[in-house]
Amino acid sequence: MQNLRLNALQTLMNSPAQKNSLTGKRISELFASRVFTGKVMREHLSDEAYKSLQMSIKTGTKIDRKVADQIAAGMKEWAMKQGVTHFTHWFQPMTGATAEKHDTFFTIKSDGTPIETFDGDALVQQEPDASSFPSGGLRATFEARGYTAWDPSSPAFIMDMGAGKTLCIPTVFVSYNGEALDYKGPLLKSIAALDKAATEVCNYFDRNITHVYSTLGWEQEYFVVDEALANARPDLVMCGRTVVGHAPAKGQQLEDHYFGSIPERVYAFMRDFEEEAYKLGIPLRTRHNEVAPSQFECAPVFEEVNIAVDHNLLIMDLMQKVAKRHKLKVLLHEKPFAGINGSGKHNNWSMATDTGINLLSPGKTPKTNLLFLTFFINTIKAVHDHADLLRAAIASPGNDFRLGANEAPPAIISVFIGHYLTDILHEIETRVDNKFDEQDEAILKLDLHRHIPDLLLDNTDRNRTSPFAFTGNKFEFRAVGSSANCASAMTTLNTIVAHTLSQFKQEVDVLIDKGEKKDIAILQVLRQYIIDSKRILFEGDNYSEEWQKEAERRGLPNIKTTPQALDALVSPKGKQVFIQSGVFTEKEIHARHEILLEDYIKKVQIEARVIGDLCTNYILPAAIRYQNELIKNIEGLKAAGLDQSAYQTQLNILKKISEHINVIGQQVEAMIEERKKVNKMTDTREKAIAYCDRVKAYFDTIRYHADKLEFLVDDQYWPLPKYRELLFLR
C-alpha cells in the first residue's frame, strides 16, 4: 500500500528552492498601486464625480446615479489600463470566507459592435444568486435573490489572479427584503452608531468635534507547513487542524522559535505576500516568528475599522494563494496542533475624532484628561455589562479549542488596565463625601500625561493573559480567533460602547438639568460606572485555576463552548442593545444565531467524519499490519525454542497495540451511532449542544488511543505525517 507520508517526505526532500516574483521596488513605490485611491480618482474623475464620492465617503450620503455612471467610467478606464478584463462585487457572506462573481466589461451592442462597458448600475448594485449562502431562515431556498451594494468608504482594488486581473468592488450583501446576510453591513451600522453616540459625548468637551470613528490594528497569527506534508493529512485538508497526532519530543518548551531567525523558505514566502499586500494598500509593518514552532505573525499600521477588516480578509486570502507558489500551506485554524500554542488575532481597538484626537490617549490638560477618562471608563462599563455579547462575538468551533488553553485568554471576559490607572479609578471611587468640588485638582487635574508615557506604555502590556487589556492608547481584544472575520468582534464592541455612551449622556444630562455643573456631573456618573464595573477588572494570571474560582465568586460568566456562548445574541438584553443601536433587527439577530449554530454543527460533524475516516482507513490498518509483524516475530522466536522472556517485550507491545485498536474501533462505532441519533434532532440549538456534548465527547478518547498507536507502531508503517515533520521540516 502506498504510504502518503513517506511520499510527502520524499517530495519535500527533493523539492528545489522556490523562486519568488518580487519586483525589487521600494514599498513606497508599490503601495496602493492596485487601489482606486484619492489620487487615482483625481486623475480619472470629473470634479463633480470626485467631490460627490468624497462626500459620500466622509458623510455616508448617497451618490446620484448619474454621478455613479461617471465614477464607473473612470474606474473602468483606470482598471483597463492595468490589464483588467473583469469586475466583481467583493462581499463577506456568513460563510467565513469572502465571495465574488466575476463579470466581464465586454459586451456586444445591438448592431453587433464589441465594446467594453461599465456603468453606474453595475457599480452600485449587483444581484448574485443567494440561494446557497447562509440565511438563517430569512428566505426559503427557492428564493434565490440577494443584492450586493457598493460600499464607497472602502476603495475598489485590483486583484491579480494568475495571469488575470479583476476589479474588486467592496460591497454589503443583503436579502431581497434588505436583511443583512453578511458581516460588512452590520459593521457599517455599528460604526454609525458609535459615531453618533461618541460625538454627542465629545461635544461636552469640544463642539468642533463632528465625527468619531473607531480604529483597528489587527495582529494575524498563522502556521506555515510544507504543502506536500499537509496534503498527506486528510484532517488538515478537510478540517484545517490535526485531529490526531502524538506530541514530538521537542515542541515549544524551549521557546527558541519566538522572535528567532525566520526560516529562509518562509522568509521568501513572507516577502512575496507582503509585496502583494502593499500593492493592495495594506500597510503591513511587522513580521516575526511566534512562540510555537512553524508559527508566525504579521501586523499592519492602524486603520479605520472598516478598511482594516477588509484588509485582514485580503491578507488571509493572499497568504494562502502566495503560499502555493512556494509549495507551502498556511494554517489559519485557531488550534491546528495539540499541545502547542494556537493562533489568535489580537484586535487593537480605539476611537479617534475628526479633529485628530485619540479618545483613549491621555491628554496634557484637565479637559483632555477628563475626556480620556470618560471614554476609558465607558469602555470598561460596556465590556462589563455586555461581556456575554463579546464572548458570543468570538465563539467558533476552532476558538473553543484555544480559549482557556495554556496560551490563550480564558472564556472569562475580564479587563486589565495596569496598576497606575487602577489607582486613579480607586481615587475617583473613594471620594469620602461622594461629592466632587469643581476646584478639586486631585481629580480634575490628574497629571496622566506626565506618568503614562514612561509607566503605562511600558507596563500595561505585561499581562498577556488578559482577554481585554488596555495598552496605553487602545484596548487589545486578545481573544479573537485567527480565522475569524474581525467584523464580528468589532461590530459588537462598537455597538456596546455606543450603547453605553448613549446611557452615559442621558445620565449626565439629567444631573445637568438638575443644576449640577457639567464636569462635576460627568465625574459623578463616571464614579458610579467605576463602582458598577470593578468586578471585571483583573490584574493577575488569567490562566490560573485561582482566577476561575475568583471569577465565579465575582459572578463573571465562564462559557466554554460555542452553542451556549451564542445564547447571548438572542437574550432579551442582547437583542435590546443591537436593536436600539440600529445594528440588527430582531429578525436578523435570530437569523445570525441560527447561522452560527448551523456552522458549528457542520464543522463538528465534518471533524467526526474525518476522525472516523482516519481511524478506519489509515490508523487501524497501519496498526494491524505492524501487529501482524509482531505476531510473526513472536511465532518465529517460539519456533526457535526460546523462552517467553526472550520475546516478552514484543508481547507487551502487541498487547498494548491490541488494546488501543479495540478501543478505537469501539469508540468510532459508538461515535457514528451517536451522530446518527443527533442528526435526527430538528431544533438547531439542541442539535448543536448535542454535537458538542455527545459527539465531540468521543474525540479526546479516540485521539488518545490513536496517538498511543503512533508512538508504538514502526515508523515506516505510520501513514500520516507526524508533528515533528510538520512543525520542523520546511
N, C-alpha and C positions, 0 to 999 in steps of 0.2 A: 504493500500500500504506500502511496506517495505521502511523504511527510512534509507538510506545508512549512513547518517551522524550519527544518533543515534546508529546504529550498530557498526560503526567505533569507536565511543567514548566508547562504552561498551567493545569492543576488547582492546582498549588502557588501560582502567582501569583494565582489568583482565589479561593483559599480564605480565608474570613473567620476572624478570630481565634476560637479555640475557648474557650468558657466552661467553667470547672471547676465542680465540685459541692461546693466547700468549705463546711463548716458555720460556720466562724468561731469555733469553740470552742477553748479552750486545750487543749494537748496533754494536760495532766493530767486534764482532763475526759473526753477521748476515750479515753485509754489503757486498753486491755484491756476496753472496753465490750462487745466481742463475744466475750469469753473466759469460760469457766466457771472463774473464779478461786476462790481460797480464800474470799474474802469472799462470792462468789455461792453457793458451796457451803454456807456457814454459814446463808444465808438460805433455801435450798431443800432442805436435807438434815436428817434427824434426827441427833442426836448420835452414835448408833451408826454410821450410814452415813458421816458426816463423819470420825469417828475412824478407821474402817476404811479409808477411801480415803486419808487422810493417812498412815496406817501403811504402806499399800501403796506409796505414792509414795516414802516415805523408806527402806523396807527391802526392797521388792520382794515382800512377802508376797502371797499370793493372796487375792482377795476372795470371800467366800462368795456363792453365787448369790442367796440371799435378800436379802443386803445389796445385791447388784448390782441387784436389782429396785427397791430404794429409791433408789439413785443414778440409775438410768434415769428413774424417775418425776420426780425433782427436776430432772434435766437437761432433760427434755421440757417441764416446766412453765416453766422459765426460757426455753427456746428459743421456745416458742409465744407467750410474752408479747412477744417481739421480732418476731413475724410469720413464724416458721419453719414450713414445712409438710412438709419432707423431712429425712431424715438420711442420712449416708453414712459408711462406713468409708474414711478417707483414708489411702492407703498409697503406698509407694515401690518399685514393681517395678523390675526391671533394664532398663527401657526408657530411663532417663534423665529421665523425667517422673513426676509424681505421677498417681495413678489414683483413681477414685471411681465408685461405683454408687449412685445415689440411690433411696431407698425412702421412701414417704410414711408419715407417722404414721397416716394414715386407714385404717380397715378397717371391715368390716361384721360385726356379731355374728351368731350363728346365727339369732336372731329377726328379723334384718333391720335392727337398730338401727345407724346410722352412729356411729362413735366414733374418737377419736384415741388411739392406744396406743403405748407404747414400753417393753418390758420388759428385764430383765437379760440374757436370752439374746441379744436383738438388739444390746444394748450390747457385750457381751463378745465375741461371735463372729458372723461372717457367712461366707457361702460364695459368693464371686464365681466366675464362670467363669474358670478359669485356663488354658484351652487355648491362648489366643493370647499369653500372656505368656512371655518367655524363661525357659527352664528348664534349658538346657544338658544335656538328656538325663535329667533327674531323673524325667521321666514321659513317656509317649507322648502324642501329640497328642490321641488319643481319650480320654485320661484327664484330664478337664477339671476335676476337683475341686481346689480350693485353699481355704485358710482365711485370713481376716483376724482377728487377735486384738487386743483393746484394749490400748493402752499407757497405763496410768493416769498415768505420770510426765510425759506431755505433755498439757496440758489441751485439752479439746474447745473448739471455736470455731465461730462463725457466719460463713459466707462469703456476702457479698452478690453475687448474680449477676443483673445487670439489676434487674428488679423483684422477683425472688425471693430467698429466703434459705434456706440449707441448713445444718443442724447437721453439722459435720465432726468425726469422732472419729479421732484418730491411732491407727494400728494397725500391727502387723507382718503380713507376708504369707508364708505357708508352704504347702508342698505337702501332699497328703493324708497323706504319711508324716512330715510335720513338718520337712522340709528347708527352709532359708531360700531364699526366692525374691525377696528384697528387700534394701534397704540398711539399714533400721532394725534388723532383728533382729540381724545381726552387730554393729552399732554398740552395741546394748544389752549384748551379751555381752562386748564389749571393754571397756566401761565397768565391768562387774562384775569382769573380770579385773584391770584396773588398780586398782580399789578394793581388792581383796584383797591384791595384791602390795604396793601403796604403803602401805596401812595397817600391814602387818606391819613394813615398814621404818621407818615413822614411830614405831612403838612402841619402837624403840631410844631415841628421844628424848623421847617423851611418851605415856604409857599412856592418857591421856584421849582421844586421837585414836581414833575408832572408824569413821571413814568418810572416804574420799578420792574426790574427783570431778574430772573434767577439765573445763576451761572453754574456750570458743571465742569469739573475736571475729573475724568474717569481714569482709573488705572487698570489696564487689562492684563490679567494673568492667563497663561496658557502653557500647555506642554507641547513639545516637538519631539516626535519619534520618527524612526525610519519608516518610509511608506510600505516597503515590502514586508517588514515585520508586522506593521499594523494591519495590513490586508490579510495576513495569515491568521488573524484573530477575529473570528466572526463576531465576538462581543464588541470589539472596538468598532467594527464596521457597522453593526446594527444598533448599538446602544451608546457608543461614544465612551464607554468605560469598560474595564475588565471586571467581569462578574465572578471570575475565579483567578487565582494566581498566588503562588507562595511567595512570601516576603524574601527578598535577596539577603545575603549575609551583610552586605553594605547597602544601606538605604540613605537616609538623610541625617543619620545620627552624628556624623562628624560636622555637618553643616558647612562643608567645604565648597559646596556649589554656590552658596549665596554670595552675590556680588563678585564671583570669581571670573576668570577669563572666559569670555564667550567662545564656545567651540567654533572652529573655523567654518564648518559646513552650515551651522546655524547662523553665524555672523553674515555669511554671504546671502542667506535667505532674508535675514533682517534688513540688510541694506537694500535688497531688491524690493521688498514690500513697502519699506519706508519711502522709497523713491516714487512708487505708485501712489502712496498716500499723499505725498507732497503735491503731486500733480492735481489731486482732488481737493486741495486746500485743507488737508487735515494736519494741524500743527504739531506733529509728533516731536517730542523733545527728549524723552528718556527711554533707554533700553537697558536691561540688565538681567543677570541670572537671578532667579528666585531661590527660595530655600530648598525645595525638593529637586532631586536630580532630574534633568531634562525639562525643568520648569523655568519660564521666563516672563518678563513683564515689559509692557510699553505704556507710555503715558503722554498725553498732549498738554499744550497750554490750555488754560481755562477759556471756555467759550459760552455764549448764550446757550441755555439748556437745550432748546430745540435743535440748534445746529450741532451741539455736542452729541446728542443722541443719534442723529443721522450719521455723524462721523464715526461713532462707535460701531454702528451696524455695518458701515462700509469697511472699517478696518477688520472686522471679523471675517467678512466676505473676502477681502483682499488677501488676508493671511492664508486662508485655506486654498485660494486659487494659486497664489505665488508659490506656496509650499510644493505644489505638484511639479513645478519647474525644477525643483531641487530634489525630487524624489523623497520628499518629507511629508509628514502628516501632522497637522495641527489639531490638538485635542482641546476643546473648549468646555468639556464637561466639568462640573464642579468637583467631582471625585473620581478621576479616571483610574487611580491606583489606590488600593487599600494600604493603610499603614504609613503613608507619607502625606504631606500636606496636599490639600485640594486647592482649587483655584477660585478666587473671588474677583470682584470688580469693584474696588473702592470707589464710591461716588462722593467726590468733594463738592459740596453744595454751599452756595452763598447767595446773597441778594445785593444788587447794585442799582444805583439811581442814574437817571439821565444827566445828573449834574456831576457824575464821576465819583460818587461815594460808595464804598463797600460798607453795607449796613452792618456787617459782622466784624468790622475792624474798629478797634477802639480809637478814639479821637484825641485831640490835643486841648479841647476846651470843655467846660462843663456841659455845654449844649450837645456837643458831639458825643461826649461820654454817655449822656443820658439817652441819646439816640441809639448808640450801640447797645446799652443795657436793655432798652425797650425791645429791640429785635432779638437779642440774645435770649432774654428770659421768655419772650413769647414763643420762640422756637422750642425751648425746653418744655414749656407748658403744652405745646402742641404734641410733642412726642410723648409726654406723659399721658395726656388724655386719649391719645389715639395710637398707642403702641401696638395694639392688636391689628390696626389697619396697615401699619408699617410692616409687621410680621407677615401679613397676607400678601403685601406687595412683593415680597422676596420669596414667597413659597413656590417650590417646584420639586419634582421628584429628585433632581440632581442635588439641589441645595439641602434636602433632607439628610443626605449622606455627609454633608460638610458641616452644617450648623451644629455647634456643640461638640464637634470633634476636637482633637488636641491642638488644632492650629487655627480654628475659626471662631468667631464670636458665637456665643450660645444663642438658642432661640429666645432667650430672655432679652428683651429690649431694655437697655439702660443707657445713660448718658454720662460721659466723662468730660469734665471741664477743667481739671487741674486744681491744685491747692490754692493758688492765688485768687482765682475767680470764685472758688468755693468760699474763701474768707470774705470776699466782697459781698456775696449774696447773703452770707450769715450776718454781716454787719447791717445790711438793709433789713433783714428779717427780724433782728433782735432789738429794734428800737423800743426802749423801755416803755415809753408812753403811747406807743402805737401811733405816734403823730410825727409829722415832718415839718420842720421850720424852713422857710424859704432861704434863710441865711445859714442853714446847716451845711457848711462847706465839706464836712466829712462825707456827706452823701452827694450833694450836688456838684462838688468839685473833686471827685475821685480822680487822682492823677494816674489813670490807667496807662496813658501813653508812655509815661516815664518808666514803668515797670515792665510792660508787656513785651516790647521788642527784645529785651535781654532775657527775661524769665519765661514768658508764656510760649513764645515761638520755639524755644529750645526744649521746653519741658513737657508741654501738654501732649505731645505725640508719643510719649514713652509708653502709654498704656495701649499696646496693640491688641489687647484682648477685648477692648470695648467695641460694641457694635455701632455706637454713635458717639463719636468723640469730637470735641472742639479742638482745633489745631491752629489757633492763632488768629485766623481771619476767615474761617469757614468751619462747617461741620463735615466730618467724614463719616459717611454711612458705609461701614465696612462689611456689612452682612449681605450685600447684593451678590448674587451668583455670577460666575464668569460667563455663562452662556446667555444670561438674561438680557432682555431689552431694557436699557436703563429707564425708558419711558415709564415703566410700571412703578418703580420706586420714586421717580421724580414727580410723576402725576400725583401720587399720594402725598408726598412731602409738601409739594406746593399747595395742595388742597387743604391739608390740615393746618398749615401755617396761616394760610389765607383765612380759614375759618376762625382760628384763634385770634388773629389780628382784628377781625371784624367784631368779635366779642369784646376784645380789649377796648376798642374805640367806643363801643356802646357804654361800657362801664366807666370809662374816663369822662365821657360826655355827661353822664348822669351826675358825677361829682362836680364837674364844672358848672352845670346848670344849678347845682345847689349852692354855688358861691365859692367853691374851692379854687385856688389858683392852679393854673394848668400844670406846672411842673410838679406841684405837690400832689395833684390828682393822679398824675402818671405814676409817681412813686408809690402812692397808696395802693394802686391796683397791682403794680409790679411786686410789692411786698406780699400781697395775698397770693399771687401766682407762684412766688418762691415757696411759700408755705405749702400750697396745694401740690407742688411738683417735686418736693425734695426727696421723696422716696425713690424716684427714678435715677437720682444721681448716685454714682458709684465709682470709687477711685481705685478699687483693688483688682484682684485677678478674676476676670470673668470666667476663666476656665475651671476654677476650683469648685469642688463639691460644697465648700462652705458658702460660696456665693449662691448656689442653687437653693440651699437651705435658707439663707438670709433673704433671698428674693421671694421665697414662699412666705416667709414671715411678714415681708412688706406688702404682700398681696400682688406682686407682679406676675403676670402670666408667663408660663413656660410651655408654649405649644410646639411640640417637637415634630409634628407631621403635617403635611400639606392639606389633606382633607379637612382637618379640624381648624387649621390656620385660616382657611378660606371662608370659614363661617362669619368672620368679622365683616366681610363685604356685605352680607345680607342681614346683618344685625340692625335693629332699629337705629342705633347710634351711627353706625357706619353709613347707612343709607341717607340719614339726615344730613351728614357732613357733605357727601358728594352731591346730593340733590340741591341743597341750599346754595352750594357754591357754583351750581350750574355746570358741573363737570360731567355728571351722568344723570340720566333719567332713571327712575326705578326699574323700568323695563330693561334698560341697558345693564344695570347692576346685576340683575338676576341672570341675564344672558351671559355676562362675563363670568359669573360664578359657575354657571353650567359648563362653559367652555373650558375653564381651568380644571374643573373636576374631570371632565372627559379626557383632557390631555393627560392628567395624572393616571387615569385608568389605563389608557392606551400604552403609555410608556412602561408602566409596571407590567402590563400584560406582555409586551414585547420582550422585556427582560426575562420574564418567567419562561417564555417560549425559547429564548436563546439559551438559558441555563439548561433546559431540558434537552435541547439540540446538542449542546456541547458535551453534556454528560453521556448521552446515548450514542452519539456518533463519533466522538473524539476521545473523551477521557476514559470511559469504561472499556472500549475496545483496546486502547493502549495498555491499560492496566491488566486486562485479561491476557493479552499477548505476553506481557512480562511475567504474569502469573504462571502461564504455561511453561515459560523458560525455566522458572524456578522449580516447577514440578519435575521437569525433565532432568534438571541438575540433581535434585534430591534423589530421584529414582536411580540415576546413574551412580551416585555415591552409595546408595543402599545396595545396588547390584554388585558394587566393588567390595562389599562386605565390611564397610566402615561402620563404626559405632555411631549412634544418633548424635553424640556430642560433636561429631565432625561436621554435621550439617544443621546444627541447632539454630544457628543464625539465620540460615535460609528458611527454616521452618517458622521462625518468629516473624520474619519479613512477610512470608507467604500468608501467615495468619492475619497480620495487620492489613495487608492488601485485600484479603478476602472480606474482612470486616468492613473496610471502607467501601468496597464495591457493593456489598449488600445494603449498607445504609443508604448510599447514594441511589441505588435502584429503588429502594422502598420510598425514599423521600421524594424523588422525582415523580414517581407514580402518584403518591399522595397529593403532591402539589398540583399535578394535572387534574386530578379528580376534584380538588377544591376549586380550581379555576373554573371548571365546568359548572359547578354549583353557583359560584359568584356571578358568572356570565348570565345566568337566568334572572338575576335581580333587575328590576326596572327603575328603581329610584336611584338617580345618579349619585347623590351624596352617600347613600348607604352602600352602593356598589364600590365607590372609591374607598370608603373606610374599610370595607371587606377586603379589597385588594391589598390595602395597607396592613391590616391586622391578620388576615387569614392566608393570603397568598404570599405576600412578601415575607411573612414569618418563616417560610421554608428556606429563604435564600442563604442565611448565615450558616445553617446546619449543612446544607449541601456544599456550600463553599468550603467549610472547614474540612470535610472529608475529601473533597476534590484536591484541596491544597496539600493535604497529607499524602495523597497518592502522588502528586507531583514530586514531593520530596523523596518518596520511596522508589518510584519507577525509574529504571535505567534511562539516562538522559537521551539516548538515541531513539527510544520509543516515544518520548513525550511529543505530542503533535503541535502544541501551542507555544509560540514564543514566550519565553519566561521574562519575569520582571528585570532580571539582571541584563537581559539582552535589549529589552525595550527602553530601559532607562539609561543604559550606559554605552550602548553601541550606536554610533551616529556616522 
